[in-house]
Amino acid sequence: MAKSTLGSKGSSSKITGRNKGKGKNTSPVIVNTKTPAKPTSVRLIGDDKVILGRIVQEINELSNGTLSESDTIRALIRYGEKAKIADIFQAYKDGL
């Protein structure tokens, strides 16, 4: 990777193309590649901890590896990103 002359802020970002395709204009997108992780606390209530443990165990059996609870929560967030908001809200109401 070529050394950036933009300074320290520019060196922690990279520019990628957007809208690649026939006849479309490409506009650069700056993606921060060195964002430090910020811990986030999540309080699990009732059977949520048990359900999460079961999901982690089943994923680990499927993958023959060891995913942490945090890895599993991140995967569930990505999975939920594609779900309908109404379905997520209904699951929330069902859990009350």
N, C-alpha and C positions, 0 to 999 in steps of 0.2 A: 504494500500500500504506500502511495506517495506521501511524503511529509507535507502537511498543510502549512500554509503561510498565514492562515487566518488567526493564529494565536491558540491559546489553550481551549477556548470555547469551541472553535471550529474543529479542533483535532478530536473532540469527543463526539462528533456528529458525522454522519455520512449522508450524501445526497443520492437518492434513488429516483428513477424515472416513474412517472405515473401515466396511465392511459396509453400503454404501448399497444399499437395496433395499426391497421391500415389507415393512413390519412389523418390520424388523430394527432393533435399537438401533444407534446410531452411537457409536463411541468415538473420541476424538481420538488421532491419532498425531503425535508430534513428529518432524519431519524436519529434520536439520541441513543448512541450505542453504549454509553457508560453511565447509565442511571443507577445510582446506588439503591440497593434494596432497603425499603423502610418497613420494619416489622409492624404488623397490624394484629390487634387482638380481636378474637371472635369468641363470644360467650355462647356455648352450646347448652341448651336446657333440655330437661326431660330425657327422652330416648335418643336425642340427636347425636350424642356422643357414641351411643351403642350402634346406631345406624351408620355413622361415619366409620367406626371401627370395622363393621361388617363389610362395607364397601371397600375399604382399604385392603382387608384380608382377601376378598374375592378378586380384586385387581392384582394383588401380589401372586395369587395362585395362577391367574391367567398369564401373567407376564413372566413368571419364574424369577421375579426380582423383588426389590423392596422399595415401594413407594411410601413416602411419609404421609401423614395426615395433611400436611401443608400442600404437598404435591397433588394429592387427591382433591383438595378444596380448589386449587387452581384449575385442575382439569374440569371440575364441575362448573366452575365459573365460565370457562370457555365453552362447555357444552350448553350451559344455560343462555349464553350469548346468542345462540341460534334458535332458541325456543321462543314461543309466543309469550309476550308479557302477560297476557290474560291467563295462560296456563301456569306461569310462575306465581302469579297472585293467587290463583285458586289453590295451588299447593301450599302457599303460606296460610290461607284461611283454613284449609283442612288440618293444618298442624296446630292450630290454636286450641 
